[in-house]
């Protein structure tokens, strides 16, 4: 909730449509995380990056070149169950 996407205005219910022009709307979550090169927010890496990568047979995609251009969209009729984020009175959100 304190990440760059949240700070950039991404709202609950948004999905990643494309990264640097590459359509990822139907891509696996792991591939999207690999394109973002985001091991911190990726549950596959909760124990050890090397073990997780070995288990899945390597990355699903190479990291996209920076700077990233990310396009978000909403899926009409999609009813996700998302937490409502509120400022915590300090420097972040909960």
Biopython code that builds the backbone (N, CA, C, O; Angstrom):
import numpy as np
from Bio.PDB.StructureBuilder import StructureBuilder

atoms = [
    (1, "UNK", "N", (0.794, -1.208, 0.000)),
    (1, "UNK", "CA", (0.000, 0.000, 0.000)),
    (1, "UNK", "C", (0.833, 1.268, 0.000)),
    (1, "UNK", "O", (0.286, 2.354, -0.194)),
    (2, "UNK", "N", (2.127, 1.169, 0.209)),
    (2, "UNK", "CA", (2.972, 2.350, 0.189)),
    (2, "UNK", "C", (3.901, 2.332, -1.025)),
    (2, "UNK", "O", (4.875, 3.083, -1.075)),
    (3, "UNK", "N", (3.604, 1.486, -1.988)),
    (3, "UNK", "CA", (4.476, 1.330, -3.140)),
    (3, "UNK", "C", (4.307, 2.419, -4.179)),
    (3, "UNK", "O", (3.477, 3.318, -4.047)),
    (4, "UNK", "N", (5.125, 2.309, -5.222)),
    (4, "UNK", "CA", (5.131, 3.309, -6.286)),
    (4, "UNK", "C", (3.815, 3.345, -7.049)),
    (4, "UNK", "O", (3.346, 4.420, -7.423)),
    (5, "UNK", "N", (3.217, 2.187, -7.282)),
    (5, "UNK", "CA", (1.943, 2.168, -8.013)),
    (5, "UNK", "C", (0.875, 2.912, -7.228)),
    (5, "UNK", "O", (0.138, 3.725, -7.786)),
    (6, "UNK", "N", (0.793, 2.633, -5.931)),
    (6, "UNK", "CA", (-0.202, 3.309, -5.094)),
    (6, "UNK", "C", (0.052, 4.814, -5.093)),
    (6, "UNK", "O", (-0.878, 5.608, -5.232)),
    (7, "UNK", "N", (1.305, 5.194, -4.937)),
    (7, "UNK", "CA", (1.654, 6.617, -4.947)),
    (7, "UNK", "C", (1.352, 7.262, -6.292)),
    (7, "UNK", "O", (1.072, 8.459, -6.366)),
    (8, "UNK", "N", (1.409, 6.463, -7.356)),
    (8, "UNK", "CA", (1.150, 6.969, -8.696)),
    (8, "UNK", "C", (-0.311, 7.009, -9.074)),
    (8, "UNK", "O", (-0.646, 7.370, -10.203)),
    (9, "UNK", "N", (-1.202, 6.640, -8.140)),
    (9, "UNK", "CA", (-2.628, 6.748, -8.412)),
    (9, "UNK", "C", (-3.331, 5.463, -8.802)),
    (9, "UNK", "O", (-4.513, 5.487, -9.146)),
    (10, "UNK", "N", (-2.624, 4.338, -8.754)),
    (10, "UNK", "CA", (-3.266, 3.071, -9.073)),
    (10, "UNK", "C", (-4.290, 2.750, -7.990)),
    (10, "UNK", "O", (-4.004, 2.865, -6.798)),
    (11, "UNK", "N", (-5.463, 2.355, -8.409)),
    (11, "UNK", "CA", (-6.561, 2.098, -7.478)),
    (11, "UNK", "C", (-6.878, 0.603, -7.410)),
    (11, "UNK", "O", (-6.547, -0.159, -8.318)),
    (12, "UNK", "N", (-7.516, 0.208, -6.333)),
    (12, "UNK", "CA", (-7.965, -1.174, -6.190)),
    (12, "UNK", "C", (-8.865, -1.519, -7.367)),
    (12, "UNK", "O", (-9.732, -0.730, -7.741)),
    (13, "UNK", "N", (-8.666, -2.671, -7.940)),
    (13, "UNK", "CA", (-9.458, -3.098, -9.090)),
    (13, "UNK", "C", (-8.757, -2.890, -10.416)),
    (13, "UNK", "O", (-9.178, -3.454, -11.427)),
    (14, "UNK", "N", (-7.688, -2.087, -10.439)),
    (14, "UNK", "CA", (-6.931, -1.917, -11.665)),
    (14, "UNK", "C", (-6.145, -3.188, -11.953)),
    (14, "UNK", "O", (-5.709, -3.882, -11.035)),
    (15, "UNK", "N", (-5.970, -3.482, -13.223)),
    (15, "UNK", "CA", (-5.104, -4.574, -13.643)),
    (15, "UNK", "C", (-4.088, -4.005, -14.629)),
    (15, "UNK", "O", (-4.338, -2.989, -15.278)),
    (16, "UNK", "N", (-2.946, -4.669, -14.733)),
    (16, "UNK", "CA", (-1.908, -4.224, -15.658)),
    (16, "UNK", "C", (-2.293, -4.678, -17.058)),
    (16, "UNK", "O", (-2.469, -5.869, -17.314)),
    (17, "UNK", "N", (-2.421, -3.714, -17.955)),
    (17, "UNK", "CA", (-2.795, -4.005, -19.337)),
    (17, "UNK", "C", (-1.552, -4.219, -20.208)),
    (17, "UNK", "O", (-1.493, -5.150, -21.011)),
    (18, "UNK", "N", (-0.560, -3.336, -20.030)),
    (18, "UNK", "CA", (0.656, -3.477, -20.826)),
    (18, "UNK", "C", (1.850, -2.890, -20.090)),
    (18, "UNK", "O", (1.715, -1.987, -19.264)),
    (19, "UNK", "N", (3.014, -3.422, -20.408)),
    (19, "UNK", "CA", (4.286, -2.929, -19.882)),
    (19, "UNK", "C", (5.173, -2.654, -21.081)),
    (19, "UNK", "O", (5.491, -3.562, -21.850)),
    (20, "UNK", "N", (5.571, -1.405, -21.239)),
    (20, "UNK", "CA", (6.399, -0.986, -22.381)),
    (20, "UNK", "C", (5.792, -1.436, -23.705)),
    (20, "UNK", "O", (6.510, -1.843, -24.618)),
    (21, "UNK", "N", (4.468, -1.360, -23.804)),
    (21, "UNK", "CA", (3.782, -1.696, -25.045)),
    (21, "UNK", "C", (3.471, -3.175, -25.221)),
    (21, "UNK", "O", (2.773, -3.545, -26.165)),
    (22, "UNK", "N", (3.971, -4.026, -24.338)),
    (22, "UNK", "CA", (3.708, -5.463, -24.424)),
    (22, "UNK", "C", (2.426, -5.790, -23.672)),
    (22, "UNK", "O", (2.319, -5.532, -22.474)),
    (23, "UNK", "N", (1.447, -6.363, -24.384)),
    (23, "UNK", "CA", (0.169, -6.726, -23.767)),
    (23, "UNK", "C", (0.392, -7.835, -22.742)),
    (23, "UNK", "O", (0.917, -8.898, -23.074)),
    (24, "UNK", "N", (-0.005, -7.588, -21.507)),
    (24, "UNK", "CA", (0.139, -8.579, -20.441)),
    (24, "UNK", "C", (-1.196, -8.839, -19.741)),
    (24, "UNK", "O", (-1.226, -9.409, -18.650)),
    (25, "UNK", "N", (-2.279, -8.428, -20.357)),
    (25, "UNK", "CA", (-3.590, -8.544, -19.724)),
    (25, "UNK", "C", (-3.927, -9.986, -19.346)),
    (25, "UNK", "O", (-4.576, -10.219, -18.327)),
    (26, "UNK", "N", (-3.499, -10.941, -20.145)),
    (26, "UNK", "CA", (-3.788, -12.339, -19.826)),
    (26, "UNK", "C", (-2.540, -13.106, -19.397)),
    (26, "UNK", "O", (-2.556, -14.335, -19.338)),
    (27, "UNK", "N", (-1.464, -12.390, -19.098)),
    (27, "UNK", "CA", (-0.206, -13.040, -18.699)),
    (27, "UNK", "C", (-0.276, -13.548, -17.266)),
    (27, "UNK", "O", (-1.057, -13.047, -16.457)),
    (28, "UNK", "N", (0.543, -14.544, -16.963)),
    (28, "UNK", "CA", (0.652, -15.050, -15.600)),
    (28, "UNK", "C", (1.190, -13.958, -14.691)),
    (28, "UNK", "O", (1.985, -13.118, -15.113)),
    (29, "UNK", "N", (0.748, -13.978, -13.432)),
    (29, "UNK", "CA", (1.223, -13.014, -12.443)),
    (29, "UNK", "C", (2.753, -13.027, -12.363)),
    (29, "UNK", "O", (3.380, -11.969, -12.309)),
    (30, "UNK", "N", (3.348, -14.214, -12.356)),
    (30, "UNK", "CA", (4.797, -14.336, -12.264)),
    (30, "UNK", "C", (5.525, -13.654, -13.414)),
    (30, "UNK", "O", (6.583, -13.058, -13.213)),
    (31, "UNK", "N", (4.968, -13.737, -14.614)),
    (31, "UNK", "CA", (5.589, -13.079, -15.761)),
    (31, "UNK", "C", (5.556, -11.565, -15.591)),
    (31, "UNK", "O", (6.537, -10.880, -15.881)),
    (32, "UNK", "N", (4.425, -11.048, -15.120)),
    (32, "UNK", "CA", (4.311, -9.606, -14.902)),
    (32, "UNK", "C", (5.323, -9.150, -13.850)),
    (32, "UNK", "O", (5.982, -8.124, -14.018)),
    (33, "UNK", "N", (5.439, -9.913, -12.777)),
    (33, "UNK", "CA", (6.395, -9.560, -11.724)),
    (33, "UNK", "C", (7.821, -9.623, -12.248)),
    (33, "UNK", "O", (8.652, -8.798, -11.868)),
    (34, "UNK", "N", (8.124, -10.593, -13.119)),
    (34, "UNK", "CA", (9.455, -10.673, -13.709)),
    (34, "UNK", "C", (9.728, -9.479, -14.617)),
    (34, "UNK", "O", (10.836, -8.942, -14.612)),
    (35, "UNK", "N", (8.725, -9.054, -15.404)),
    (35, "UNK", "CA", (8.900, -7.873, -16.246)),
    (35, "UNK", "C", (9.179, -6.637, -15.397)),
    (35, "UNK", "O", (9.991, -5.788, -15.767)),
    (36, "UNK", "N", (8.491, -6.543, -14.245)),
    (36, "UNK", "CA", (8.737, -5.433, -13.316)),
    (36, "UNK", "C", (10.054, -5.607, -12.574)),
    (36, "UNK", "O", (10.553, -4.659, -11.967)),
    (37, "UNK", "N", (10.622, -6.810, -12.615)),
    (37, "UNK", "CA", (11.827, -7.155, -11.852)),
    (37, "UNK", "C", (11.585, -6.891, -10.366)),
    (37, "UNK", "O", (12.428, -6.325, -9.670)),
    (38, "UNK", "N", (10.403, -7.318, -9.899)),
    (38, "UNK", "CA", (9.976, -7.052, -8.529)),
    (38, "UNK", "C", (9.977, -8.334, -7.717)),
    (38, "UNK", "O", (8.998, -9.080, -7.713)),
    (39, "UNK", "N", (11.074, -8.583, -7.037)),
    (39, "UNK", "CA", (11.171, -9.780, -6.204)),
    (39, "UNK", "C", (10.633, -9.534, -4.811)),
    (39, "UNK", "O", (10.287, -10.485, -4.111)),
    (40, "UNK", "N", (10.553, -8.279, -4.388)),
    (40, "UNK", "CA", (10.081, -7.969, -3.039)),
    (40, "UNK", "C", (8.595, -8.241, -2.915)),
    (40, "UNK", "O", (8.164, -8.843, -1.932)),
    (41, "UNK", "N", (7.796, -7.812, -3.890)),
    (41, "UNK", "CA", (6.352, -7.971, -3.815)),
    (41, "UNK", "C", (5.841, -9.282, -4.378)),
    (41, "UNK", "O", (4.631, -9.498, -4.436)),
    (42, "UNK", "N", (6.747, -10.167, -4.797)),
    (42, "UNK", "CA", (6.370, -11.395, -5.467)),
    (42, "UNK", "C", (6.406, -12.565, -4.480)),
    (42, "UNK", "O", (7.475, -12.899, -3.971)),
    (43, "UNK", "N", (5.263, -13.191, -4.202)),
    (43, "UNK", "CA", (5.232, -14.274, -3.225)),
    (43, "UNK", "C", (6.081, -15.478, -3.601)),
    (43, "UNK", "O", (6.401, -16.291, -2.734)),
    (44, "UNK", "N", (6.454, -15.616, -4.870)),
    (44, "UNK", "CA", (7.322, -16.739, -5.251)),
    (44, "UNK", "C", (8.684, -16.629, -4.596)),
    (44, "UNK", "O", (9.404, -17.623, -4.498)),
    (45, "UNK", "N", (9.054, -15.430, -4.142)),
    (45, "UNK", "CA", (10.385, -15.205, -3.599)),
    (45, "UNK", "C", (10.361, -15.009, -2.089)),
    (45, "UNK", "O", (11.226, -14.327, -1.540)),
    (46, "UNK", "N", (9.401, -15.587, -1.429)),
    (46, "UNK", "CA", (9.275, -15.378, 0.005)),
    (46, "UNK", "C", (10.384, -16.049, 0.798)),
    (46, "UNK", "O", (10.675, -15.608, 1.910)),
    (47, "UNK", "N", (11.011, -17.086, 0.282)),
    (47, "UNK", "CA", (12.073, -17.771, 1.015)),
    (47, "UNK", "C", (13.428, -17.431, 0.426)),
    (47, "UNK", "O", (14.230, -16.750, 1.064)),
    (48, "UNK", "N", (13.680, -17.881, -0.737)),
    (48, "UNK", "CA", (14.984, -17.673, -1.370)),
    (48, "UNK", "C", (14.789, -17.482, -2.862)),
    (48, "UNK", "O", (14.169, -18.308, -3.532)),
    (49, "UNK", "N", (15.317, -16.400, -3.367)),
    (49, "UNK", "CA", (15.181, -16.115, -4.794)),
    (49, "UNK", "C", (15.732, -17.247, -5.644)),
    (49, "UNK", "O", (15.084, -17.687, -6.594)),
    (50, "UNK", "N", (16.908, -17.712, -5.311)),
    (50, "UNK", "CA", (17.534, -18.767, -6.113)),
    (50, "UNK", "C", (16.707, -20.048, -6.101)),
    (50, "UNK", "O", (16.518, -20.669, -7.146)),
    (51, "UNK", "N", (16.212, -20.451, -4.930)),
    (51, "UNK", "CA", (15.404, -21.671, -4.840)),
    (51, "UNK", "C", (14.087, -21.531, -5.588)),
    (51, "UNK", "O", (13.644, -22.463, -6.259)),
    (52, "UNK", "N", (13.463, -20.362, -5.471)),
    (52, "UNK", "CA", (12.194, -20.134, -6.155)),
    (52, "UNK", "C", (12.376, -20.174, -7.661)),
    (52, "UNK", "O", (11.570, -20.781, -8.368)),
    (53, "UNK", "N", (13.418, -19.538, -8.158)),
    (53, "UNK", "CA", (13.670, -19.553, -9.597)),
    (53, "UNK", "C", (13.987, -20.959, -10.082)),
    (53, "UNK", "O", (13.527, -21.370, -11.148)),
    (54, "UNK", "N", (14.764, -21.690, -9.310)),
    (54, "UNK", "CA", (15.108, -23.061, -9.684)),
    (54, "UNK", "C", (13.852, -23.933, -9.744)),
    (54, "UNK", "O", (13.687, -24.736, -10.663)),
    (55, "UNK", "N", (12.985, -23.769, -8.770)),
    (55, "UNK", "CA", (11.759, -24.570, -8.696)),
    (55, "UNK", "C", (10.855, -24.348, -9.905)),
    (55, "UNK", "O", (10.266, -25.298, -10.422)),
    (56, "UNK", "N", (10.743, -23.102, -10.356)),
    (56, "UNK", "CA", (9.853, -22.825, -11.490)),
    (56, "UNK", "C", (10.566, -22.952, -12.828)),
    (56, "UNK", "O", (9.939, -22.794, -13.875)),
    (57, "UNK", "N", (11.860, -23.235, -12.813)),
    (57, "UNK", "CA", (12.590, -23.406, -14.063)),
    (57, "UNK", "C", (13.135, -22.111, -14.632)),
    (57, "UNK", "O", (13.375, -22.026, -15.836)),
    (58, "UNK", "N", (13.334, -21.112, -13.808)),
    (58, "UNK", "CA", (13.880, -19.824, -14.238)),
    (58, "UNK", "C", (12.800, -18.756, -14.324)),
    (58, "UNK", "O", (11.631, -18.997, -14.022)),
    (59, "UNK", "N", (13.220, -17.580, -14.742)),
    (59, "UNK", "CA", (12.286, -16.459, -14.894)),
    (59, "UNK", "C", (11.281, -16.757, -15.999)),
    (59, "UNK", "O", (11.572, -17.495, -16.940)),
    (60, "UNK", "N", (10.106, -16.176, -15.870)),
    (60, "UNK", "CA", (9.098, -16.297, -16.921)),
    (60, "UNK", "C", (9.278, -15.220, -17.976)),
    (60, "UNK", "O", (8.726, -15.319, -19.072)),
    (61, "UNK", "N", (10.052, -14.189, -17.647)),
    (61, "UNK", "CA", (10.359, -13.100, -18.585)),
    (61, "UNK", "C", (11.577, -12.360, -18.067)),
    (61, "UNK", "O", (11.826, -12.324, -16.862)),
    (62, "UNK", "N", (12.320, -11.782, -18.963)),
    (62, "UNK", "CA", (13.430, -10.918, -18.559)),
    (62, "UNK", "C", (12.862, -9.565, -18.143)),
    (62, "UNK", "O", (11.830, -9.142, -18.665)),
    (63, "UNK", "N", (13.519, -8.889, -17.216)),
    (63, "UNK", "CA", (13.020, -7.570, -16.797)),
    (63, "UNK", "C", (12.894, -6.621, -17.990)),
    (63, "UNK", "O", (13.765, -6.578, -18.859)),
    (64, "UNK", "N", (11.811, -5.874, -18.016)),
    (64, "UNK", "CA", (11.585, -4.883, -19.076)),
    (64, "UNK", "C", (12.573, -3.736, -18.890)),
    (64, "UNK", "O", (12.906, -3.381, -17.759)),
    (65, "UNK", "N", (13.041, -3.156, -19.990)),
    (65, "UNK", "CA", (13.968, -2.029, -19.869)),
    (65, "UNK", "C", (13.291, -0.811, -19.231)),
    (65, "UNK", "O", (12.107, -0.547, -19.438)),
    (66, "UNK", "N", (14.071, -0.100, -18.467)),
    (66, "UNK", "CA", (13.571, 1.120, -17.828)),
    (66, "UNK", "C", (13.879, 2.314, -18.703)),
    (66, "UNK", "O", (14.820, 2.268, -19.495)),
    (67, "UNK", "N", (13.109, 3.384, -18.580)),
    (67, "UNK", "CA", (11.968, 3.561, -17.692)),
    (67, "UNK", "C", (10.769, 2.759, -18.197)),
    (67, "UNK", "O", (10.576, 2.590, -19.401)),
    (68, "UNK", "N", (9.977, 2.273, -17.255)),
    (68, "UNK", "CA", (8.803, 1.472, -17.598)),
    (68, "UNK", "C", (7.619, 2.363, -17.962)),
    (68, "UNK", "O", (7.384, 3.393, -17.330)),
    (69, "UNK", "N", (6.888, 1.955, -18.978)),
    (69, "UNK", "CA", (5.611, 2.573, -19.304)),
    (69, "UNK", "C", (4.551, 1.520, -19.012)),
    (69, "UNK", "O", (4.470, 0.501, -19.697)),
    (70, "UNK", "N", (3.743, 1.775, -17.994)),
    (70, "UNK", "CA", (2.737, 0.807, -17.559)),
    (70, "UNK", "C", (1.356, 1.391, -17.800)),
    (70, "UNK", "O", (1.065, 2.516, -17.392)),
    (71, "UNK", "N", (0.505, 0.614, -18.469)),
    (71, "UNK", "CA", (-0.877, 1.013, -18.721)),
    (71, "UNK", "C", (-1.775, 0.099, -17.896)),
    (71, "UNK", "O", (-1.649, -1.125, -17.941)),
    (72, "UNK", "N", (-2.683, 0.714, -17.144)),
    (72, "UNK", "CA", (-3.639, -0.032, -16.315)),
    (72, "UNK", "C", (-5.020, 0.075, -16.936)),
    (72, "UNK", "O", (-5.303, 0.994, -17.705)),
    (73, "UNK", "N", (-5.865, -0.866, -16.595)),
    (73, "UNK", "CA", (-7.246, -0.830, -17.041)),
    (73, "UNK", "C", (-8.123, -1.442, -15.958)),
    (73, "UNK", "O", (-7.633, -2.059, -15.012)),
    (74, "UNK", "N", (-9.413, -1.261, -16.116)),
    (74, "UNK", "CA", (-10.379, -1.921, -15.250)),
    (74, "UNK", "C", (-11.161, -2.896, -16.106)),
    (74, "UNK", "O", (-11.442, -2.613, -17.271)),
    (75, "UNK", "N", (-11.514, -4.033, -15.547)),
    (75, "UNK", "CA", (-12.285, -5.020, -16.283)),
    (75, "UNK", "C", (-13.757, -4.811, -15.932)),
    (75, "UNK", "O", (-14.150, -5.015, -14.784)),
    (76, "UNK", "N", (-14.582, -4.404, -16.914)),
    (76, "UNK", "CA", (-16.005, -4.149, -16.629)),
    (76, "UNK", "C", (-16.676, -5.366, -15.993)),
    (76, "UNK", "O", (-16.521, -6.494, -16.462)),
    (77, "UNK", "N", (-17.412, -5.119, -14.935)),
    (77, "UNK", "CA", (-18.138, -6.181, -14.257)),
    (77, "UNK", "C", (-17.320, -6.980, -13.273)),
    (77, "UNK", "O", (-17.864, -7.806, -12.541)),
    (78, "UNK", "N", (-16.012, -6.748, -13.243)),
    (78, "UNK", "CA", (-15.169, -7.497, -12.306)),
    (78, "UNK", "C", (-15.420, -7.006, -10.893)),
    (78, "UNK", "O", (-15.326, -5.810, -10.616)),
    (79, "UNK", "N", (-15.738, -7.930, -10.004)),
    (79, "UNK", "CA", (-16.029, -7.586, -8.621)),
    (79, "UNK", "C", (-14.947, -8.176, -7.724)),
    (79, "UNK", "O", (-15.126, -9.248, -7.146)),
    (80, "UNK", "N", (-13.834, -7.476, -7.612)),
    (80, "UNK", "CA", (-12.765, -7.942, -6.736)),
    (80, "UNK", "C", (-13.067, -7.612, -5.285)),
    (80, "UNK", "O", (-13.877, -6.732, -4.992)),
    (81, "UNK", "N", (-12.423, -8.311, -4.399)),
    (81, "UNK", "CA", (-12.562, -8.040, -2.968)),
    (81, "UNK", "C", (-11.255, -7.401, -2.506)),
    (81, "UNK", "O", (-10.318, -8.090, -2.105)),
    (82, "UNK", "N", (-11.214, -6.098, -2.570)),
    (82, "UNK", "CA", (-9.993, -5.374, -2.278)),
    (82, "UNK", "C", (-10.141, -4.579, -0.992)),
    (82, "UNK", "O", (-11.211, -4.054, -0.686)),
    (83, "UNK", "N", (-9.062, -4.503, -0.258)),
    (83, "UNK", "CA", (-9.058, -3.697, 0.964)),
    (83, "UNK", "C", (-9.106, -2.224, 0.590)),
    (83, "UNK", "O", (-8.541, -1.817, -0.425)),
    (84, "UNK", "N", (-9.768, -1.442, 1.393)),
    (84, "UNK", "CA", (-9.771, -0.002, 1.217)),
    (84, "UNK", "C", (-8.605, 0.562, 2.008)),
    (84, "UNK", "O", (-8.502, 0.350, 3.216)),
    (85, "UNK", "N", (-7.734, 1.275, 1.327)),
    (85, "UNK", "CA", (-6.548, 1.820, 1.977)),
    (85, "UNK", "C", (-6.837, 3.210, 2.519)),
    (85, "UNK", "O", (-7.467, 4.033, 1.855)),
    (86, "UNK", "N", (-6.372, 3.454, 3.719)),
    (86, "UNK", "CA", (-6.529, 4.773, 4.340)),
    (86, "UNK", "C", (-5.198, 5.220, 4.908)),
    (86, "UNK", "O", (-4.365, 4.390, 5.272)),
    (87, "UNK", "N", (-4.992, 6.530, 4.986)),
    (87, "UNK", "CA", (-3.763, 7.037, 5.557)),
    (87, "UNK", "C", (-3.685, 6.602, 7.008)),
    (87, "UNK", "O", (-4.686, 6.590, 7.723)),
    (88, "UNK", "N", (-2.467, 6.241, 7.436)),
    (88, "UNK", "CA", (-2.306, 5.742, 8.798)),
    (88, "UNK", "C", (-1.946, 6.833, 9.797)),
    (88, "UNK", "O", (-1.682, 6.538, 10.962)),
    (89, "UNK", "N", (-1.931, 8.083, 9.361)),
    (89, "UNK", "CA", (-1.629, 9.184, 10.282)),
    (89, "UNK", "C", (-0.147, 9.456, 10.407)),
    (89, "UNK", "O", (0.256, 10.403, 11.083)),
    (90, "UNK", "N", (0.669, 8.641, 9.767)),
    (90, "UNK", "CA", (2.112, 8.873, 9.795)),
    (90, "UNK", "C", (2.567, 9.108, 8.369)),
    (90, "UNK", "O", (2.185, 10.100, 7.747)),
    (91, "UNK", "N", (3.376, 8.210, 7.848)),
    (91, "UNK", "CA", (3.904, 8.400, 6.500)),
    (91, "UNK", "C", (3.350, 7.416, 5.466)),
    (91, "UNK", "O", (3.830, 7.366, 4.334)),
    (92, "UNK", "N", (2.364, 6.654, 5.850)),
    (92, "UNK", "CA", (1.919, 5.643, 4.904)),
    (92, "UNK", "C", (0.440, 5.383, 4.967)),
    (92, "UNK", "O", (-0.351, 6.174, 5.480)),
    (93, "UNK", "N", (0.105, 4.235, 4.417)),
    (93, "UNK", "CA", (-1.286, 3.803, 4.325)),
    (93, "UNK", "C", (-1.402, 2.390, 4.886)),
    (93, "UNK", "O", (-0.424, 1.645, 4.952)),
    (94, "UNK", "N", (-2.608, 2.044, 5.284)),
    (94, "UNK", "CA", (-2.845, 0.689, 5.766)),
    (94, "UNK", "C", (-4.166, 0.200, 5.215)),
    (94, "UNK", "O", (-4.571, -0.928, 5.495)),
]
sb = StructureBuilder()
sb.init_structure("model")
sb.init_model(0)
sb.init_chain("A")
sb.init_seg("    ")
for serial, (resi, resn, name, xyz) in enumerate(atoms, 1):
    if name == "N":
        sb.init_residue(resn, " ", resi, " ")
    sb.init_atom(name, np.array(xyz, "f"), 0.0, 1.0, " ", f" {name:<3s}", serial, name[0])
structure = sb.get_structure()
